[in-house]
């Protein structure tokens, strides 16, 4: 087991300054050709803008903030509705929302970054760094130990949630204890490695395990590996006094028409074990930077080309064209294109991130209420398809 080597024992060393300057110049020149929208792309955005304006008005609850990025540059962002309806504070591009399960994508990318640094391997047994995992309930007879790859691809065979009362509640400072308490109440749905089985507790375990391997608190690890190098200054696990004025109020709208602000407000202090799988707050611009990094459009890079390829490769066995990579849903199309995405839903907030890693175009939708007229996933994926087609036809 290797731990303290996180910042010193690296497989990758920076290229000479002259080579780096040349690579940067070539990359910048290529990106410049894509940094403007075609008329067809502008028309597609205008249609979505009109759609969101009407649908948020129809819902009459809160807001949606949307953004489009070409490479690492946001070319369009707008807010629709209220970040705080009671105080009539409108949403805008700088409004902060909870991202829910998009947090899983960050946890998986951090895992791959640790692999690049030689801290661990994707196919290492998790028990090497997190021996408590051997205490999972009722393991299938003859099953091999769970690996990091399996946790990050939802193929570890675990159930979705632990059977621990109150697992998803409690202060953020106690999330590690909630993970440990959840282990004996977490059982298997299938044999590890045999099928896709979405597991929130699986990603909770993954976050704690990579933290152990890196010998660094999980939230600090994500800040140092991703938030800081990508300039994601509006992204966090704990809302600071400086960021609090920009935080959208969460509205939990129930099927009976009632709206609950109290439950989302309580969750700002913590959701029990759900930190690595649902704890991140962010903005459309910050999430666009993250998508750019996974697409290879961010300079300097935080991932090698080989790592990006592995993250965006379908790792689940059911289909070659639709499945889950490492922290992202992956969809391959007949025209050879592919899209990566992830949604998120927590009390009072829903979110969706979609991007084309080859065209290096991303779409982000963030909402401070639950169900509504807008299907975030369908809208984001549809706009992304239109934008990619429009930019390719230029």
C-alpha positions as CSV (number, residue, x, y, z in Angstrom):
1,X,0.0,0.0,0.0
2,X,1.3,3.4,-0.9
3,X,-0.2,6.6,0.5
4,X,2.0,9.6,1.1
5,X,3.4,9.5,-2.4
6,X,0.4,11.4,-3.8
7,X,2.3,14.6,-4.5
8,X,5.9,13.2,-5.0
9,X,5.7,9.9,-6.7
10,X,4.3,10.6,-10.2
11,X,4.6,8.6,-13.4
12,X,4.0,11.7,-15.5
13,X,6.6,14.5,-15.7
14,X,5.9,17.9,-17.3
15,X,7.4,18.3,-20.9
16,X,10.1,20.8,-21.5
17,X,8.9,24.4,-21.6
18,X,9.5,24.8,-25.3
19,X,7.5,21.7,-26.1
20,X,4.7,22.8,-23.8
21,X,4.6,26.2,-25.4
22,X,4.3,24.7,-28.9
23,X,1.6,22.3,-27.8
24,X,-0.3,25.1,-26.1
25,X,-0.1,27.3,-29.2
26,X,-1.4,24.5,-31.5
27,X,-4.2,23.7,-29.0
28,X,-5.1,27.4,-28.7
29,X,-5.2,27.8,-32.5
30,X,-7.4,24.8,-32.9
31,X,-9.8,25.9,-30.2
32,X,-10.1,29.3,-31.6
33,X,-11.8,27.9,-34.7
34,X,-14.5,26.5,-32.5
35,X,-15.0,29.4,-30.1
36,X,-17.8,31.0,-32.0
37,X,-21.3,29.7,-32.6
38,X,-22.7,29.1,-36.1
39,X,-26.1,30.6,-37.0
40,X,-27.7,27.1,-36.7
41,X,-26.2,26.7,-33.2
42,X,-27.5,30.1,-32.2
43,X,-30.9,29.2,-33.4
44,X,-30.9,26.0,-31.4
45,X,-30.0,27.8,-28.3
46,X,-32.7,30.4,-28.9
47,X,-35.3,27.7,-29.2
48,X,-34.2,26.2,-25.8
49,X,-34.1,29.7,-24.3
50,X,-37.7,30.2,-25.3
51,X,-38.6,26.7,-24.0
52,X,-37.0,27.3,-20.6
53,X,-38.5,30.7,-20.3
54,X,-42.0,29.3,-20.8
55,X,-41.6,26.1,-18.8
56,X,-40.1,27.8,-15.7
57,X,-42.9,30.3,-15.9
58,X,-45.5,27.5,-16.1
59,X,-43.9,25.7,-13.1
60,X,-43.9,28.9,-11.1
61,X,-41.6,27.5,-8.4
62,X,-38.0,28.4,-8.8
63,X,-35.4,28.6,-11.5
64,X,-33.3,26.9,-14.1
65,X,-29.8,28.2,-15.1
66,X,-28.4,26.9,-18.4
67,X,-25.1,27.1,-20.1
68,X,-23.3,26.0,-23.3
69,X,-19.5,25.8,-23.6
70,X,-17.2,25.3,-26.6
71,X,-14.0,23.9,-25.3
72,X,-13.3,25.6,-22.0
73,X,-15.2,28.8,-22.9
74,X,-18.8,29.4,-21.9
75,X,-20.5,30.9,-25.0
76,X,-24.0,31.2,-23.6
77,X,-25.4,31.2,-20.1
78,X,-28.7,32.5,-18.7
79,X,-31.0,32.1,-15.7
80,X,-34.7,31.7,-15.8
81,X,-36.9,32.3,-12.8
82,X,-36.1,32.9,-9.2
83,X,-33.1,31.8,-7.3
84,X,-35.1,32.9,-4.2
85,X,-38.8,33.3,-4.9
86,X,-39.7,34.9,-1.6
87,X,-37.0,37.6,-1.9
88,X,-37.5,37.9,-5.7
89,X,-33.8,37.3,-6.4
90,X,-33.5,36.2,-10.1
91,X,-31.3,33.3,-11.1
92,X,-28.3,34.0,-13.3
93,X,-25.1,32.4,-14.6
94,X,-23.4,32.8,-11.2
95,X,-26.1,31.2,-9.2
96,X,-24.9,28.2,-7.2
97,X,-26.9,24.9,-7.1
98,X,-26.5,21.5,-5.6
99,X,-25.4,19.0,-8.3
100,X,-26.5,15.8,-6.7
101,X,-25.0,12.7,-8.4
102,X,-22.9,14.7,-10.8
103,X,-20.6,14.5,-7.8
104,X,-20.0,10.8,-8.7
105,X,-18.2,12.0,-11.8
106,X,-15.8,14.0,-9.8
107,X,-15.1,11.0,-7.5
108,X,-14.4,8.8,-10.5
109,X,-12.1,11.3,-12.2
110,X,-10.2,11.8,-8.9
111,X,-9.7,8.0,-8.8
112,X,-8.2,8.0,-12.3
113,X,-5.9,10.9,-11.4
114,X,-4.6,8.8,-8.5
115,X,-4.0,5.9,-10.9
116,X,-1.9,8.3,-13.1
117,X,0.2,9.2,-10.0
118,X,0.9,5.6,-9.2
119,X,-1.0,5.6,-6.0
120,X,-3.2,2.7,-6.9
121,X,-4.5,0.7,-10.0
122,X,-8.1,0.5,-11.3
123,X,-8.2,-3.2,-10.8
124,X,-6.7,-3.2,-7.3
125,X,-8.8,-4.8,-4.6
126,X,-10.5,-2.0,-2.6
127,X,-9.8,-4.0,0.6
128,X,-6.1,-3.2,0.2
129,X,-6.8,0.4,1.3
130,X,-10.3,-0.1,2.9
131,X,-10.3,-3.4,4.7
132,X,-13.8,-2.7,6.2
133,X,-15.3,-3.5,2.8
134,X,-14.9,-7.2,3.7
135,X,-17.7,-6.6,6.2
136,X,-20.4,-6.2,3.5
137,X,-23.5,-8.3,4.1
138,X,-24.1,-11.6,2.4
139,X,-21.4,-11.7,-0.3
140,X,-22.2,-14.1,-3.2
141,X,-20.5,-17.4,-2.8
142,X,-17.2,-17.5,-4.7
143,X,-17.3,-13.8,-5.6
144,X,-13.9,-12.1,-6.2
145,X,-13.1,-9.1,-4.1
146,X,-14.5,-5.7,-5.3
147,X,-12.1,-3.5,-7.3
148,X,-11.9,0.3,-7.7
149,X,-13.0,-0.1,-11.4
150,X,-16.2,-1.9,-10.3
151,X,-17.2,0.7,-7.8
152,X,-16.6,3.5,-10.3
153,X,-18.6,1.8,-13.1
154,X,-21.5,0.6,-10.9
155,X,-20.5,-3.1,-11.6
156,X,-19.6,-4.0,-8.0
157,X,-23.0,-5.6,-7.5
158,X,-24.0,-3.6,-4.5
159,X,-27.5,-2.5,-3.6
160,X,-28.5,1.1,-4.2
161,X,-28.7,2.2,-0.6
162,X,-27.6,0.8,2.7
163,X,-30.3,-0.5,5.1
164,X,-29.0,1.7,7.9
165,X,-31.7,4.0,9.4
166,X,-30.6,7.6,9.0
167,X,-27.7,6.8,6.6
168,X,-28.6,9.8,4.4
169,X,-29.0,12.3,7.2
170,X,-26.7,14.0,9.7
171,X,-23.9,16.6,9.7
172,X,-21.3,16.6,6.9
173,X,-18.5,16.2,9.4
174,X,-19.9,12.7,10.3
175,X,-20.1,11.3,6.8
176,X,-17.2,8.9,7.2
177,X,-18.7,7.4,10.3
178,X,-22.0,6.9,8.4
179,X,-20.1,5.0,5.7
180,X,-18.5,2.7,8.2
181,X,-21.8,2.1,9.9
182,X,-23.5,1.4,6.6
183,X,-21.1,-1.4,5.6
184,X,-22.7,-4.2,7.6
185,X,-26.2,-3.2,6.3
186,X,-25.1,-3.1,2.6
187,X,-25.6,-6.3,0.7
188,X,-25.2,-7.5,-2.9
189,X,-27.7,-7.4,-5.7
190,X,-25.4,-9.4,-8.1
191,X,-22.0,-11.0,-8.3
192,X,-19.3,-8.2,-8.7
193,X,-18.4,-7.6,-12.3
194,X,-21.4,-9.3,-13.9
195,X,-23.9,-6.5,-14.4
196,X,-24.6,-2.8,-14.1
197,X,-26.2,-2.0,-10.7
198,X,-26.4,1.7,-9.8
199,X,-25.2,2.1,-6.2
200,X,-25.1,5.3,-4.2
201,X,-23.4,3.6,-1.3
202,X,-20.9,2.1,-3.7
203,X,-19.7,5.6,-4.6
204,X,-19.6,6.5,-1.0
205,X,-17.3,3.6,-0.3
206,X,-15.2,4.6,-3.4
207,X,-14.7,8.1,-2.1
208,X,-13.6,7.0,1.3
209,X,-11.3,4.3,-0.2
210,X,-9.5,6.8,-2.5
211,X,-9.2,9.2,0.4
212,X,-7.5,6.4,2.4
213,X,-5.2,5.5,-0.5
214,X,-4.1,9.1,-1.0
215,X,-3.9,9.8,2.8
216,X,-5.9,12.9,2.4
217,X,-9.4,13.9,3.5
218,X,-11.8,13.3,0.6
219,X,-13.1,16.9,0.2
220,X,-9.5,18.3,0.3
221,X,-8.6,15.7,-2.3
222,X,-11.3,16.9,-4.8
223,X,-10.4,20.5,-4.2
224,X,-6.7,19.9,-4.9
225,X,-7.1,17.5,-7.8
226,X,-10.0,19.3,-9.6
227,X,-11.5,22.4,-8.1
228,X,-8.2,24.3,-7.8
229,X,-6.5,23.4,-11.0
230,X,-9.7,23.9,-13.1
231,X,-10.4,27.3,-11.5
232,X,-13.7,26.1,-10.1
233,X,-13.9,28.8,-7.5
234,X,-17.7,28.5,-7.1
235,X,-17.6,24.8,-6.4
236,X,-17.5,23.4,-2.9
237,X,-18.9,20.8,-0.5
238,X,-19.6,23.4,2.2
239,X,-21.1,26.8,1.3
240,X,-18.9,29.6,2.8
241,X,-20.3,33.0,3.9
242,X,-18.8,34.4,0.7
243,X,-20.7,32.0,-1.6
244,X,-23.9,31.9,0.4
245,X,-25.6,35.0,-1.2
246,X,-25.3,33.2,-4.6
247,X,-26.9,29.9,-3.4
248,X,-30.3,29.2,-4.9
249,X,-33.0,28.3,-2.4
250,X,-34.1,24.7,-2.8
251,X,-37.7,23.9,-3.3
252,X,-38.9,20.3,-2.8
253,X,-42.2,20.3,-4.8
254,X,-44.3,17.3,-3.9
255,X,-46.8,15.4,-6.1
256,X,-49.7,16.8,-4.0
257,X,-48.7,20.4,-5.0
258,X,-47.1,21.3,-1.7
259,X,-43.7,23.0,-1.6
260,X,-41.2,22.2,1.1
261,X,-38.2,24.6,1.7
262,X,-37.3,23.3,5.1
263,X,-36.0,19.9,4.0
264,X,-33.6,21.2,1.4
265,X,-32.4,23.9,3.8
266,X,-31.6,21.2,6.5
267,X,-29.5,19.3,4.0
268,X,-27.1,22.1,3.5
269,X,-25.5,21.0,6.8
270,X,-25.1,17.5,5.7
271,X,-26.7,14.4,4.1
272,X,-25.1,11.6,6.2
273,X,-22.8,9.4,4.1
274,X,-23.7,11.1,0.8
275,X,-20.7,13.2,0.1
276,X,-18.6,11.5,-2.6
277,X,-21.9,10.6,-4.4
278,X,-23.9,13.8,-4.0
279,X,-22.2,16.5,-2.0
280,X,-21.0,19.1,-4.6
281,X,-22.4,22.6,-5.2
282,X,-21.5,24.3,-8.4
283,X,-22.4,26.6,-11.3
284,X,-22.9,26.1,-15.0
285,X,-19.5,27.7,-15.7
286,X,-17.6,25.5,-13.3
287,X,-19.2,22.3,-14.5
288,X,-18.3,23.4,-18.1
289,X,-14.7,23.6,-17.0
290,X,-15.0,20.1,-15.6
291,X,-16.4,18.8,-18.9
292,X,-13.7,20.5,-20.8
293,X,-11.1,18.8,-18.6
294,X,-12.5,15.3,-19.3
295,X,-12.8,16.2,-23.0
296,X,-9.1,17.3,-23.1
297,X,-10.0,21.0,-23.8
298,X,-8.6,22.4,-20.6
299,X,-5.1,23.8,-20.4
300,X,-3.1,22.7,-18.6
301,X,-4.5,19.2,-18.7
302,X,-5.5,17.4,-15.5
303,X,-5.8,14.0,-17.3
304,X,-3.7,12.2,-19.9
305,X,-5.3,11.1,-23.2
306,X,-5.2,7.5,-22.1
307,X,-7.0,8.3,-18.8
308,X,-9.7,10.3,-20.7
309,X,-10.2,7.3,-23.0
310,X,-10.6,4.9,-20.1
311,X,-13.1,7.2,-18.3
312,X,-15.2,7.5,-21.4
313,X,-15.1,3.9,-22.4
314,X,-18.3,1.8,-21.6
315,X,-17.3,-0.4,-18.7
316,X,-20.7,-2.1,-18.2
317,X,-21.4,-5.5,-20.0
318,X,-25.0,-5.0,-21.2
319,X,-24.4,-3.0,-24.4
320,X,-21.6,-1.6,-26.6
321,X,-23.5,1.6,-27.4
322,X,-25.2,2.6,-24.1
323,X,-23.8,2.1,-20.6
324,X,-21.6,3.5,-17.9
325,X,-17.9,4.4,-18.0
326,X,-16.0,5.6,-15.0
327,X,-18.4,8.1,-13.4
328,X,-20.3,9.0,-16.6
329,X,-23.2,7.5,-18.6
330,X,-21.9,7.0,-22.2
331,X,-24.0,6.9,-25.3
332,X,-22.6,6.0,-28.7
333,X,-24.5,7.0,-31.9
334,X,-24.6,5.4,-35.4
335,X,-22.7,8.4,-36.9
336,X,-19.7,7.6,-34.8
337,X,-20.2,10.4,-32.2
338,X,-20.5,9.7,-28.5
339,X,-21.8,11.7,-25.6
340,X,-21.1,11.6,-21.9
341,X,-23.5,12.7,-19.2
342,X,-24.7,12.6,-15.7
343,X,-27.8,13.8,-13.9
344,X,-28.3,14.6,-10.3
345,X,-31.3,14.9,-7.9
346,X,-31.4,15.8,-4.2
347,X,-34.0,17.5,-2.1
348,X,-34.9,20.7,-3.8
349,X,-32.4,20.5,-6.7
350,X,-31.9,18.7,-10.0
351,X,-29.1,19.0,-12.5
352,X,-27.8,17.6,-15.7
353,X,-24.4,17.7,-17.5
354,X,-23.9,16.5,-21.0
355,X,-20.9,16.8,-23.3
356,X,-19.4,15.5,-26.6
357,X,-15.8,14.8,-25.8
358,X,-14.7,14.8,-29.5
359,X,-16.5,18.0,-30.5
360,X,-15.6,19.4,-27.0
361,X,-19.1,21.0,-26.6
362,X,-21.0,20.8,-23.3
363,X,-24.5,21.7,-22.0
364,X,-25.4,22.2,-18.4
365,X,-28.8,22.6,-16.8
366,X,-29.2,23.4,-13.0
367,X,-32.6,23.7,-11.3
368,X,-33.6,24.6,-7.7
369,X,-36.7,22.4,-7.6
370,X,-37.5,18.8,-8.4
371,X,-40.0,17.7,-11.0
372,X,-41.2,20.3,-13.5
373,X,-42.2,20.9,-17.1
374,X,-38.6,20.6,-18.3
375,X,-37.0,17.1,-18.7
376,X,-33.4,18.2,-18.0
377,X,-31.8,15.2,-19.5
378,X,-33.8,15.1,-22.7
379,X,-33.4,18.9,-23.1
380,X,-29.6,18.9,-22.5
381,X,-29.0,15.9,-24.8
382,X,-31.2,17.2,-27.5
383,X,-29.5,20.6,-27.5
384,X,-26.1,19.0,-27.5
385,X,-26.9,16.9,-30.5
386,X,-28.1,20.0,-32.4
387,X,-25.0,22.0,-31.4
388,X,-22.6,19.3,-32.5
389,X,-24.3,18.9,-35.8
390,X,-24.3,22.7,-36.4
391,X,-20.7,23.2,-35.5
392,X,-19.6,20.3,-37.7
393,X,-21.4,21.7,-40.6
394,X,-19.7,25.1,-40.4
